[in-house]
């Protein structure tokens, strides 16, 4: 009879060492936020009275132009009050997200303009910071209350070049597709990480490279599909304007802002 090897008789003393997956977890959370932010764009429940995308885009552009030209703090404050009233009609989570981004951009602008305010140009610095807050607030309200597809469709009505619309449209779609692909690879890396893995960052660099190769392959497949379908890079039509209660209220609000701009 053969004797049992000694290594089979020794007691197993392996102790699983814990490892931190903070970087992977934060990467997964960041990608999930971006993907959910794009997928969760529904204008039907963003505002109490639905407004057409054409009117919302036009109103946002109008506010940006008037705020940039205006030198009256009273007009800027009036626009901010109107935007806050519109913001109060949205969902709580949207209000919190919009205010976070707007306040962060405003604080950054105030920090940059702090030396100018200290050295005597306090009025213009305060006016510029207020304009930044109003512009960021208006753009975020548009972004959270309107589908990306509707915004892309409206751009054709404003005579935006087809190349710009094409790049914007494809970029938004690729963010979702590549985000899902990178998210699956990060989750697979997280599930297969047992114990302490010192080469984790090397694996993450491999995920980035694989995602880049995947994006190149998807771009080539999309080009072939567009050629087969006869796509010439030209967008037709636009978003049709349908007047409702929200559109009527929005038109009246735009008229009031224009009137207030010239009066003040």
Order of alpha helices (4+ residues) and beta strands (2+ residues): alpha-alpha-alpha-alpha-alpha-alpha-alpha-alpha-alpha-alpha-alpha
